[in-house]
Amino acid sequence: MLGKSVPVFCYHAVCDVDGHSPAVFASHLDMMLEMGFKTITADHLFEICMGRKPIDDKYVVLTFDDCHISNWINVVPLLEERGMTGVFFAVADFIGQGKIRTRADVTEMLPMREAFINAIANNDNSQFMNEAELRSLVKDHRMEVHAHTCRHQGCFKDFRSKGTFSTDSHWSTWGIYRKFNPELPVFDCGSGFAYNGFWPVFRKGHVSFKRRSDEDRRMFCREDFNRCLVKISSINKARRQYLCWPWGHFDSISMQEAAAAGFSGTFTLERSANMLGTDPMRFNRIGVGSDKDAQWIKKRLLMYSYEAPAMVCFKFFTKRNDIGKVLYMTDTEKLSGGSRQLINSARAMLVAGVGVIAVLPPESGLIPELEAMGVEVIVLDDFRNMLAAAGFLSEVIEEHQVDVVHTFHNRAVKIACIARGLSLLGGRKFKLFFNRGVIYKPNPLAPIFSLIGNGYICNSAKSREVLLRHGVLPKRAQVVYNSFAGGGRKPRRSVATTVIYVGNSGHAKGPDVFIKSVDRLLARTQCEGVRFIALGMENLSEYREIAAPSTLERIECPGYISHEEVIKLLAISHIYVMSSRQESMPNTLLEAFDAGLAVVCTNAGGTPELIRDGVNGFLCEVEDVEALARSMQKLLENGELRKEMGRVNRRIVRAYLSTAAKAQALLRVYCSLPKDAPQIELPDIDSLIGK
């Protein structure tokens, strides 16, 4: 004989404007009775699961979440007419005071969404059952009332964009921001009890987001559950108390706190059998959608009233897209541009409250700076033995419960791809992204890498364009600009007008082009009192054949200096020059923006994505020495133009290239799903001009 199970149905509003109409709901009840089912209480279900009572008949439990006023006006009479009972889960903070209402007293029933918004934003609880009605439900109608938390608190569970705050936004948005503002961004919502969530932080008119810690969420659950239990138990006077999870979302932390608060059981939206041995802390329930008819009810009763089909037709809740820890990995020991992007990405995640781990070679120059920021650095001695390295990485991912791996440089890409396969075999899933900060031809295996992982994160649209030309699918390449590494302090300019080049002596960076352009400039004007600084060049004597000795004497060449010293020199300078032949998006350009410099750049790679010619800088053709010299002269002769360009560039950094902006952009990528459109939107620089 098939073992029996007790199906539990979950309803919400029952009215003509939302949920099920009274007529449809009545047809559901009639179908249950026609099939010979009897309603039982939550306590009866508890006794069955604990083995204290048998399933000696066809039993069903009817639950009603939120206690919408329609439950009192429509549901209770329909249940009583048929000799049936129900379990009603009330949101404690939405329980108002007042008399017991009749149908005549309730002139309008609003949909659940509007009811929640009114309660959260306006403290208007009139669309929910009041305390007198709940007490009457227990005392006079022999129904059960239990807890549905204090406020049904939602959160932004991930960074998948839902546009901006509007009247169409999910109702829980009003409980996250507290005040309506159509300029604020909105993201995918979930339960604030199950997800740490990303919470808004307002500072100087700007909003950023920070992930709540596990401990903060634990304390939130503890306070809410204890306060809720006190309120509900004062109404139901019951020996056992039960909790219904908002949205059916829960995890180990919230479950632990529910048990510690004193709840004897909780109701989920998982689907399986409710029978002897079922954990009362995870009662299974079947959500009844508003479009479901009596025949649907009949099929679910047949499926879930027996152990075998109920366990076969299971549905378990798993938190998805919950980004709590990111691992960055590179095999390079040099402080390159890619390394700087890694450091800035780690900083952005830490600011957003996300945990960060870095896997690096033992002699990496990144270690001191990352450790000073609070990043946990794990050393991998041998990146050349890729299989052993991948095994090591898999162990780190499992041990530290890593959600995202973001690699920099080619060898790390291959190791991470192997580790992904190993981790999947071991049951640990993580997202895998590869950084791309160059515009030269990618590895021929790049399209395959992008399919093994979740794709590439490019630091410019131009870099992404190169990947697409070489076979990477559009959805597997996204754009996230780097953030600046400066401190954001107001620059203190040198008395002498200063022109600065930051690069190296490599051909792609165009150091010879810079020297030629300075030579051309000095040939037409003496530039008295002007300093020319070239960072990254070690020996100017090799350029004697392309520039006059007097020109080379005017160019200061400090040689190698630390990144901190580079930032200081940018802060005292006035004009930044980028003479590159090939670029994606140089970090020093963003740092020059942060320092409030006017810029003169070649149109190599992605630089035109951030520069409007003549507005916040000048764009010149690659190797156009005359254009570079002419642009420098314009800025040297027009101090007001320099200042205005610098002001625009600082606004660009604050709006699109700050650490907070990078955190949001990275998290949108990390949280993206395969069905989502790739992130490729360029900064709206034009909107910042003239402000």
VOTORBA-205988 format. One line per field, with one value per residue (C-alpha): x, y, z; residue number from 1; chain. Coordinates in steps of 0.02 Angstrom, whole numbers, plus 50000, padded with zeros to 5 digits. Layout:
# residues N
u = [X/...]
v = [Y/...]
w = [Z/...]
n = [NUM/...]
chain = [A/...]
//
This chain:
# residues 691
u = [50000/50063/50114/50008/50057/49968/49962/49972/49908/49965/49842/49853/49713/49540/49443/49394/49543/49684/49726/49576/49399/49282/49193/49354/49413/49245/49266/49436/49356/49215/49338/49430/49267/49210/49372/49342/49477/49465/49557/49669/49768/49954/49961/49882/50010/50149/50085/50081/50260/50320/50235/50107/49957/49929/49871/49709/49606/49625/49695/49739/49802/49748/49863/49838/49989/49986/49807/49737/49567/49489/49536/49421/49278/49279/49385/49322/49136/49174/49273/49143/49001/49091/49151/49332/49474/49627/49797/49823/49997/49998/50132/50151/50188/50038/49915/49816/49686/49501/49335/49288/49234/49090/49077/48986/49134/49259/49214/49366/49488/49657/49774/49908/50042/49953/49910/50094/50149/50019/50072/50258/50258/50106/50079/49906/49864/49680/49698/49757/49661/49668/49702/49518/49484/49633/49581/49405/49475/49553/49421/49257/49298/49421/49551/49738/49841/50029/50182/50237/50380/50362/50373/50397/50562/50635/50808/50904/50967/51080/51125/51017/50945/50758/50772/50740/50617/50443/50262/50283/50430/50413/50321/50467/50568/50471/50538/50717/50726/50588/50556/50505/50634/50622/50810/50860/50909/50809/50875/50808/50718/50714/50689/50789/50786/50869/50984/51113/51064/51139/51076/51080/51205/51177/51321/51328/51180/51246/51190/51304/51266/51344/51313/51255/51364/51305/51311/51208/51075/51076/51043/50906/50820/50838/50759/50618/50575/50573/50466/50350/50329/50283/50149/50072/50076/49980/49843/49836/49883/49945/50064/50159/50206/50238/50325/50290/50441/50415/50425/50470/50652/50760/50936/51036/51057/50873/50821/50936/50865/50685/50719/50810/50663/50550/50455/50405/50393/50407/50312/50412/50363/50462/50366/50378/50286/50222/50220/50301/50482/50457/50554/50424/50549/50526/50343/50312/50180/50106/50085/49917/49937/49794/49761/49737/49565/49481/49552/49727/49685/49622/49785/49892/49787/49816/50003/50040/49923/50036/50217/50294/50226/50248/50432/50456/50374/50489/50544/50677/50728/50908/50974/51030/51146/51198/51370/51461/51642/51750/51919/52042/52187/52338/52503/52599/52717/52724/52626/52551/52392/52298/52365/52303/52130/52137/52180/52041/51916/51962/51943/51772/51710/51772/51684/51525/51539/51588/51726/51885/52021/52172/52276/52448/52626/52741/52844/52694/52711/52523/52530/52575/52440/52305/52345/52344/52167/52110/52114/52156/52303/52337/52503/52515/52696/52685/52571/52661/52592/52416/52330/52405/52367/52187/52169/52237/52118/51969/52013/52024/51855/51773/51855/51813/51643/51690/51547/51645/51819/51888/52055/52187/52318/52323/52393/52267/52127/52179/52200/52029/51946/52017/51967/51789/51776/51850/51735/51580/51626/51640/51471/51534/51471/51547/51544/51702/51752/51910/51978/52020/52112/52198/52146/52269/52217/52158/52210/52132/52045/51958/51786/51804/51862/51711/51595/51682/51668/51538/51631/51750/51748/51824/51886/51822/51696/51842/51919/51752/51738/51904/51842/51682/51783/51877/51728/51675/51485/51409/51329/51498/51584/51536/51609/51662/51773/51910/51896/52020/52149/52170/52104/51978/52059/52060/52223/52354/52430/52614/52654/52733/52610/52650/52625/52639/52658/52632/52676/52831/52963/52869/52823/52634/52637/52713/52848/52936/52775/52764/52944/52919/52761/52851/52993/52868/52785/52950/52999/52854/52849/52972/52843/52929/52893/52816/52873/52870/52874/52889/52854/52905/53050/53221/53342/53301/53469/53400/53284/53425/53394/53211/53220/53334/53452/53365/53199/53269/53343/53170/53089/53107/53127/53115/53130/53033/52928/52791/52609/52582/52712/52628/52464/52553/52631/52464/52388/52511/52503/52389/52389/52398/52461/52430/52523/52489/52483/52381/52272/52114/52081/52237/52220/52323/52192/52062/52183/52216/52028/52018/52158/52055/52176/52136/52194/52272/52259/52274/52113/52190/52077/51942/51997/51861/51733/51778/51835/51730/51850/51863/51750/51846/52005/52076/52079/52214/52250/52380/52557/52492/52633/52572/52397/52466/52580/52441/52322/52451/52481/52294/52284/52444/52378/52202/52198/52008/51985/52104/52007/51837/51898/51969/51804/51709/51834/51815/51626/51649/51751/51624/51478/51551/51728/51722/51752/51566/51522/51644/51571/51397/51456/51555/51413/51291/51406/51440/51252/51203/51115/51135/50968/51019/51081/51268/51324/51394/51320/51444/51454/51333/51467/51361/51241/51382/51440/51390/51337]
v = [50000/50175/50278/50432/50615/50775/50908/51089/51229/51411/51551/51739/51862/51797/51937/51999/52118/51999/51817/51703/51762/51698/51590/51507/51482/51403/51283/51233/51194/51098/50992/50948/50895/50799/50699/50662/50774/50849/51005/50992/51117/51154/51071/50913/50912/50932/50782/50677/50720/50684/50512/50553/50540/50432/50487/50391/50490/50605/50762/50932/51094/51263/51410/51595/51710/51895/51903/52017/52086/51975/51826/51891/51949/51807/51659/51632/51623/51504/51390/51390/51354/51192/51146/51177/51263/51364/51426/51614/51691/51873/52007/52071/52255/52264/52215/52372/52413/52439/52352/52190/52239/52175/52171/52338/52417/52367/52481/52438/52294/52334/52208/52138/52244/52408/52345/52314/52482/52573/52480/52508/52685/52760/52654/52615/52438/52446/52314/52185/52097/52195/52126/52110/52010/51896/51864/51825/51709/51605/51619/51625/51534/51402/51446/51460/51621/51612/51718/51786/51893/52075/52166/52036/52127/52118/52160/52177/51999/52027/52161/52109/52276/52308/52487/52635/52658/52678/52647/52479/52423/52273/52325/52276/52418/52539/52444/52453/52638/52698/52848/52854/52927/52890/52916/52772/52604/52448/52270/52093/52071/51927/51893/51997/51847/51725/51841/51960/52077/52239/52390/52573/52691/52876/52999/53175/53147/52984/52807/52657/52481/52371/52188/52148/52027/51857/51918/52074/51967/51846/51988/52056/51886/51868/52035/52013/51834/51869/52025/51938/51787/51896/51986/51832/51724/51859/51836/51647/51593/51432/51306/51291/51433/51419/51534/51554/51608/51763/51707/51535/51591/51529/51467/51393/51560/51608/51430/51428/51592/51533/51381/51483/51606/51462/51417/51233/51228/51332/51327/51336/51333/51175/51028/50851/50735/50788/50626/50534/50592/50758/50894/51014/51155/51124/51088/51074/51180/51199/51378/51402/51525/51644/51556/51383/51302/51159/51028/51086/51065/50889/50839/50909/50819/50656/50692/50752/50645/50494/50479/50413/50539/50682/50640/50616/50784/50876/51056/51118/51297/51345/51521/51576/51713/51751/51828/51830/51793/51828/51751/51848/51756/51802/51716/51876/51950/52121/52276/52292/52378/52214/52198/52372/52320/52169/52280/52404/52262/52190/52361/52384/52216/52253/52422/52331/52211/52060/51946/51939/51808/51823/51678/51742/51684/51702/51846/51947/52134/52142/52052/52199/52314/52181/52125/52305/52319/52166/52039/51860/51812/51630/51588/51463/51414/51334/51400/51296/51128/51171/51011/51023/51210/51176/51047/51171/51306/51187/51152/51339/51369/51230/51276/51461/51438/51549/51609/51695/51669/51814/51781/51898/51845/51692/51552/51588/51572/51394/51340/51408/51319/51153/51193/51227/51051/50977/51078/51031/50848/50882/50970/51148/51274/51444/51577/51604/51764/51811/51988/52069/52235/52234/52252/52136/51967/51849/51669/51557/51461/51618/51566/51397/51477/51592/51441/51344/51496/51633/51746/51893/52058/52191/52361/52448/52423/52418/52271/52181/52217/52128/51973/51968/51978/51822/51712/51752/51757/51929/51867/51804/51973/52117/52288/52353/52507/52513/52630/52763/52724/52900/52959/53081/53230/53399/53412/53542/53604/53646/53829/53783/53723/53538/53419/53235/53074/52909/52750/52650/52638/52506/52542/52524/52664/52786/52867/52924/53005/53103/53162/53213/53310/53403/53439/53506/53613/53687/53726/53849/53918/53923/53867/53966/53900/53739/53571/53413/53249/53077/52932/52756/52804/52757/52834/52982/52974/52842/52975/53092/53060/53116/53268/53416/53404/53556/53464/53312/53426/53500/53329/53266/53078/53012/52831/52698/52764/52686/52698/52810/52931/52927/52981/53124/53186/53179/53282/53426/53420/53514/53417/53229/53163/52988/52958/52771/52675/52536/52542/52472/52590/52645/52656/52814/52902/52869/52926/53085/53112/53092/53219/53343/53354/53407/53270/53256/53080/52981/52894/52723/52585/52634/52810/52892/52807/52929/53084/53209/53305/53485/53459/53360/53336/53329/53174/53155/53024/52894/52958/53131/53228/53395/53372/53323/53475/53592/53522/53542/53722/53761/53700/53787/53951/53934/53903/53917/53783/53670/53695/53665/53504/53448/53483/53378/53236/53234/53226/53078/52988/53023/52964/52816/52774/52778/52627/52621/52628/52488/52383/52400/52364/52211/52144/52164/52054/51930/51915/51903/51748/51669/51742/51920/52046/52080/52238/52348/52520/52663/52803/52944/53078/53203/53214/53278/53416/53590/53543]
w = [50000/49957/50108/50137/50141/50190/50053/50113/50001/50008/49963/49978/49935/49889/49806/49635/49618/49664/49694/49672/49656/49793/49664/49606/49784/49828/49683/49754/49922/49843/49745/49906/49989/49835/49842/50026/50102/50276/50332/50484/50587/50589/50759/50691/50549/50677/50775/50616/50568/50745/50742/50875/50760/50606/50434/50456/50331/50182/50260/50187/50266/50198/50235/50198/50195/50244/50314/50180/50231/50097/50206/50342/50230/50102/50156/50333/50284/50140/50254/50391/50270/50227/50401/50353/50444/50394/50456/50438/50441/50496/50470/50648/50611/50494/50630/50667/50799/50776/50780/50694/50519/50415/50226/50232/50324/50190/50046/49942/49931/49855/49773/49888/49806/49846/50019/50057/49988/50092/50249/50222/50153/50237/50393/50324/50382/50337/50201/50327/50465/50628/50801/50847/50690/50720/50899/50840/50709/50848/50983/50887/50724/50786/50656/50683/50675/50665/50619/50452/50524/50577/50410/50272/50242/50067/50004/49843/49839/49689/49563/49416/49363/49367/49305/49419/49561/49488/49533/49447/49554/49668/49826/49939/49861/49972/50123/50060/50016/50134/50020/49838/49719/49531/49508/49621/49544/49580/49578/49595/49761/49884/50068/50190/50308/50187/50090/50160/50020/49957/50053/50000/50080/50048/50051/49980/49867/49795/49832/49844/49905/50036/50070/50245/50343/50403/50582/50542/50459/50604/50726/50611/50608/50795/50834/50708/50756/50943/50925/50802/50915/51064/50962/50881/51037/51130/51000/50976/51155/51075/51152/50989/50874/50687/50564/50378/50274/50165/49983/50050/50065/50208/50244/50387/50478/50472/50515/50666/50728/50701/50809/50941/50950/50998/50839/50836/50647/50490/50327/50165/49982/49952/49881/49945/50064/50236/50335/50479/50485/50394/50485/50558/50531/50344/50313/50126/50040/49867/49807/49719/49576/49537/49371/49447/49436/49528/49409/49452/49636/49601/49515/49657/49787/49696/49678/49855/49960/49935/49988/49827/49699/49824/49844/49657/49619/49738/49732/49853/49886/49851/49865/49694/49637/49815/49788/49954/49910/49757/49718/49609/49529/49426/49387/49354/49482/49398/49445/49272/49213/49233/49409/49448/49386/49502/49650/49610/49585/49755/49834/49753/49820/49995/49994/49940/50087/49981/50044/49938/49919/49803/49737/49686/49657/49809/49741/49679/49702/49733/49900/50015/49946/49945/50122/50181/50111/50208/50067/50116/50005/49967/49885/49743/49718/49546/49409/49276/49333/49282/49339/49514/49519/49467/49605/49731/49668/49681/49862/49900/49816/49918/50083/50070/49988/49841/49730/49590/49519/49417/49331/49261/49133/49023/49131/49269/49140/49094/49275/49322/49176/49235/49415/49358/49290/49448/49560/49462/49484/49670/49678/49708/49580/49552/49419/49318/49227/49133/49132/48965/48964/48793/48612/48524/48453/48591/48621/48485/48626/48692/48624/48711/48873/48869/48856/48995/49107/49112/48993/48982/49075/48962/49019/48862/48724/48601/48693/48686/48500/48469/48561/48458/48298/48353/48390/48568/48580/48619/48781/48839/48837/48952/48988/49159/49163/49291/49439/49489/49622/49693/49858/49785/49871/49784/49684/49732/49572/49550/49524/49359/49227/49210/49064/49113/49015/49107/49015/48977/48842/48743/48562/48594/48723/48599/48706/48546/48488/48651/48636/48454/48499/48639/48518/48391/48527/48587/48408/48395/48573/48717/48846/48982/49156/49089/49159/49053/49150/49071/49189/49139/49026/49090/48965/48855/48766/48648/48576/48524/48340/48346/48460/48491/48641/48716/48709/48798/48931/48963/48993/49171/49181/49361/49304/49398/49542/49647/49602/49752/49684/49513/49593/49683/49522/49432/49572/49545/49355/49234/49070/49042/48876/48810/48647/48631/48468/48548/48704/48778/48923/49019/49207/49209/49103/49237/49371/49273/49266/49454/49474/49372/49226/49050/48932/48760/48691/48532/48482/48509/48575/48697/48740/48631/48743/48883/48789/48693/48580/48635/48786/48917/48816/48641/48531/48398/48268/48315/48281/48233/48315/48249/48319/48489/48493/48438/48571/48709/48655/48662/48840/48894/48828/48899/49085/49097/48966/49062/49222/49142/49059/49225/49313/49185/49205/49393/49371/49253/49385/49523/49415/49320/49374/49563/49672/49711/49526/49488/49629/49555/49379/49432/49538/49394/49290/49430/49462/49279/49213/49040/48983/49029/48901/48919/49006/48869/48904/48886/49015/48976/48976/48881/49028/49139/49022/49074/49250]
n = [1/2/3/4/5/6/7/8/9/10/11/12/13/14/15/16/17/18/19/20/21/22/23/24/25/26/27/28/29/30/31/32/33/34/35/36/37/38/39/40/41/42/43/44/45/46/47/48/49/50/51/52/53/54/55/56/57/58/59/60/61/62/63/64/65/66/67/68/69/70/71/72/73/74/75/76/77/78/79/80/81/82/83/84/85/86/87/88/89/90/91/92/93/94/95/96/97/98/99/100/101/102/103/104/105/106/107/108/109/110/111/112/113/114/115/116/117/118/119/120/121/122/123/124/125/126/127/128/129/130/131/132/133/134/135/136/137/138/139/140/141/142/143/144/145/146/147/148/149/150/151/152/153/154/155/156/157/158/159/160/161/162/163/164/165/166/167/168/169/170/171/172/173/174/175/176/177/178/179/180/181/182/183/184/185/186/187/188/189/190/191/192/193/194/195/196/197/198/199/200/201/202/203/204/205/206/207/208/209/210/211/212/213/214/215/216/217/218/219/220/221/222/223/224/225/226/227/228/229/230/231/232/233/234/235/236/237/238/239/240/241/242/243/244/245/246/247/248/249/250/251/252/253/254/255/256/257/258/259/260/261/262/263/264/265/266/267/268/269/270/271/272/273/274/275/276/277/278/279/280/281/282/283/284/285/286/287/288/289/290/291/292/293/294/295/296/297/298/299/300/301/302/303/304/305/306/307/308/309/310/311/312/313/314/315/316/317/318/319/320/321/322/323/324/325/326/327/328/329/330/331/332/333/334/335/336/337/338/339/340/341/342/343/344/345/346/347/348/349/350/351/352/353/354/355/356/357/358/359/360/361/362/363/364/365/366/367/368/369/370/371/372/373/374/375/376/377/378/379/380/381/382/383/384/385/386/387/388/389/390/391/392/393/394/395/396/397/398/399/400/401/402/403/404/405/406/407/408/409/410/411/412/413/414/415/416/417/418/419/420/421/422/423/424/425/426/427/428/429/430/431/432/433/434/435/436/437/438/439/440/441/442/443/444/445/446/447/448/449/450/451/452/453/454/455/456/457/458/459/460/461/462/463/464/465/466/467/468/469/470/471/472/473/474/475/476/477/478/479/480/481/482/483/484/485/486/487/488/489/490/491/492/493/494/495/496/497/498/499/500/501/502/503/504/505/506/507/508/509/510/511/512/513/514/515/516/517/518/519/520/521/522/523/524/525/526/527/528/529/530/531/532/533/534/535/536/537/538/539/540/541/542/543/544/545/546/547/548/549/550/551/552/553/554/555/556/557/558/559/560/561/562/563/564/565/566/567/568/569/570/571/572/573/574/575/576/577/578/579/580/581/582/583/584/585/586/587/588/589/590/591/592/593/594/595/596/597/598/599/600/601/602/603/604/605/606/607/608/609/610/611/612/613/614/615/616/617/618/619/620/621/622/623/624/625/626/627/628/629/630/631/632/633/634/635/636/637/638/639/640/641/642/643/644/645/646/647/648/649/650/651/652/653/654/655/656/657/658/659/660/661/662/663/664/665/666/667/668/669/670/671/672/673/674/675/676/677/678/679/680/681/682/683/684/685/686/687/688/689/690/691]
chain = [A/A/A/A/A/A/A/A/A/A/A/A/A/A/A/A/A/A/A/A/A/A/A/A/A/A/A/A/A/A/A/A/A/A/A/A/A/A/A/A/A/A/A/A/A/A/A/A/A/A/A/A/A/A/A/A/A/A/A/A/A/A/A/A/A/A/A/A/A/A/A/A/A/A/A/A/A/A/A/A/A/A/A/A/A/A/A/A/A/A/A/A/A/A/A/A/A/A/A/A/A/A/A/A/A/A/A/A/A/A/A/A/A/A/A/A/A/A/A/A/A/A/A/A/A/A/A/A/A/A/A/A/A/A/A/A/A/A/A/A/A/A/A/A/A/A/A/A/A/A/A/A/A/A/A/A/A/A/A/A/A/A/A/A/A/A/A/A/A/A/A/A/A/A/A/A/A/A/A/A/A/A/A/A/A/A/A/A/A/A/A/A/A/A/A/A/A/A/A/A/A/A/A/A/A/A/A/A/A/A/A/A/A/A/A/A/A/A/A/A/A/A/A/A/A/A/A/A/A/A/A/A/A/A/A/A/A/A/A/A/A/A/A/A/A/A/A/A/A/A/A/A/A/A/A/A/A/A/A/A/A/A/A/A/A/A/A/A/A/A/A/A/A/A/A/A/A/A/A/A/A/A/A/A/A/A/A/A/A/A/A/A/A/A/A/A/A/A/A/A/A/A/A/A/A/A/A/A/A/A/A/A/A/A/A/A/A/A/A/A/A/A/A/A/A/A/A/A/A/A/A/A/A/A/A/A/A/A/A/A/A/A/A/A/A/A/A/A/A/A/A/A/A/A/A/A/A/A/A/A/A/A/A/A/A/A/A/A/A/A/A/A/A/A/A/A/A/A/A/A/A/A/A/A/A/A/A/A/A/A/A/A/A/A/A/A/A/A/A/A/A/A/A/A/A/A/A/A/A/A/A/A/A/A/A/A/A/A/A/A/A/A/A/A/A/A/A/A/A/A/A/A/A/A/A/A/A/A/A/A/A/A/A/A/A/A/A/A/A/A/A/A/A/A/A/A/A/A/A/A/A/A/A/A/A/A/A/A/A/A/A/A/A/A/A/A/A/A/A/A/A/A/A/A/A/A/A/A/A/A/A/A/A/A/A/A/A/A/A/A/A/A/A/A/A/A/A/A/A/A/A/A/A/A/A/A/A/A/A/A/A/A/A/A/A/A/A/A/A/A/A/A/A/A/A/A/A/A/A/A/A/A/A/A/A/A/A/A/A/A/A/A/A/A/A/A/A/A/A/A/A/A/A/A/A/A/A/A/A/A/A/A/A/A/A/A/A/A/A/A/A/A/A/A/A/A/A/A/A/A/A/A/A/A/A/A/A/A/A/A/A/A/A/A/A/A/A/A/A/A/A/A/A/A/A/A/A/A/A/A/A/A/A/A/A/A/A/A/A/A/A/A/A/A/A/A/A/A/A/A/A/A/A/A/A/A/A/A/A/A/A/A/A/A/A/A/A/A/A/A/A/A/A/A/A/A/A/A/A/A/A/A/A/A/A/A/A/A/A/A/A/A/A/A/A/A/A/A/A/A/A]
//
